[in-house]
Amino acid sequence: MPRARSNLYLPLLIPVLALLAIGVLFVYSASSGYTRNYMPRQLTWALVGLGIATVTSLVPLRLWRHWALPLYLSSLGMLVVVLLFGDVRNGARCWLGVGGLGIQPSEFAKLGLILIVARYLSDFEEHRHDLRYFMISFGLLALPLLLILAQPDLGTALVFLPIVLAMFYVTGTRLLLLGSTLGAGLLSFPVLWLTMSPRQKDRILFTWHPELDAPGVGYQAVQSKIAIGSGMLRGRGFLHSIQSRLNFLPERHTDFVFSVIGEEWGFFGCLLVIGLYAWLITVALSISYRATDVFSRAVAVGIATMFATHVIMNIGMAVGLLPIIGLPLPFVSYGGSAMITSLIALALLHSVQCQATA
């Protein structure tokens, strides 16, 4: 077992290192038009995250299973604290300030949720066809979900449901229960609509026709599509993004870094990035398939779904297919909380792989 943990699993590591390198390059390019370049801080977060991930990968999975409840409760506590004392940014109270920096507790809450749901599914595996068991388990989802919606952070909240549904599916929950839950989620959309701010509603309404309010709510979507479209097949070349240089595209180093990649590296560069994510997610799903117990399988598929949901929603909003809801691109977008969360998730996947091959 110890020897297995010390071995690097290259099929998992290679796409992540490539994405980290691309992220550092394009955070540099995207923020070159600002008074301050964010690349040094992005590189620092990547190195710190890799260090934390290295330590995390040495912790046996049985200990993560044992710590699932304390970590989940800690994440809930942080979400409560951020609602009471957090900084308001872009209309949402999502951040806890630490000096000149800040952390986003909702990012770490994803891992807390994955671990506690995986433990619940493994502890009560024999009751997985019981409706009461199913409903109680969704209480674990409801607590962080409601706290995040209260911030309000709709984008992060939307990531939680696919994660939990995928974990239930892979552990053998009946499709009727999953289908009913999905249907109930769709039926609850009117209630969710009432909790949204006017700006969030407008972003959804103008998703497919942002040009109808190009100077206002549709501005980011229009500029993002212009950036990606102007890159054509091969792009304008690294550091030659007009949208970045002339400050047309807001949030280009965070939520819209894919738009900068599209403009500078073109269609082929976009395919490269999407291919790396497809590689990573495929490897994560294969690790889940080879997992030796319910807890490990649920953790791996939860992490794979987390990555996949982020990628689909971020790229979808960059190309104008999905509403702009503010989700980072894993390993590429600027941000310390998201970076460290993603790298810890990578370490957990590595631990599942090592356990399966030990």
Buried (B, 14 or more C-beta within 10 A) or exposed (E): EEEBBEEEBEBBBBBBBBBBBBBBBBBBBBBBBEEEBBBEBBBEBBEBBBEBBEEBBEBBBEEBBEBBBEBBEBBBEBBEEBBEEBEEEEEBBBBBEEEEEBBBBBBBBBBBBBBBBBBBBBEBBEBBEEEEBBEEBBEBBEBBBEBBBBBBBBBBBBBBBBBBBBBBBBBEBBEEBBEEBEEEEEEEEEEBEEEBEEEBBBBBBBBEEBEEBBEEBBBBBBBBBBBBBBBEEEBBEBEEBBBBEEEBBEBBBBBBBBBBBBBBBBBEBBEEBEEBBBBBBEBBBBBBEBBEBBBBBBBBBBBBBBBBBBBBBBBBBBBBEBBBBBBBBBBBBBBBBBBBBBBBBBBBBBBBBBBBEE
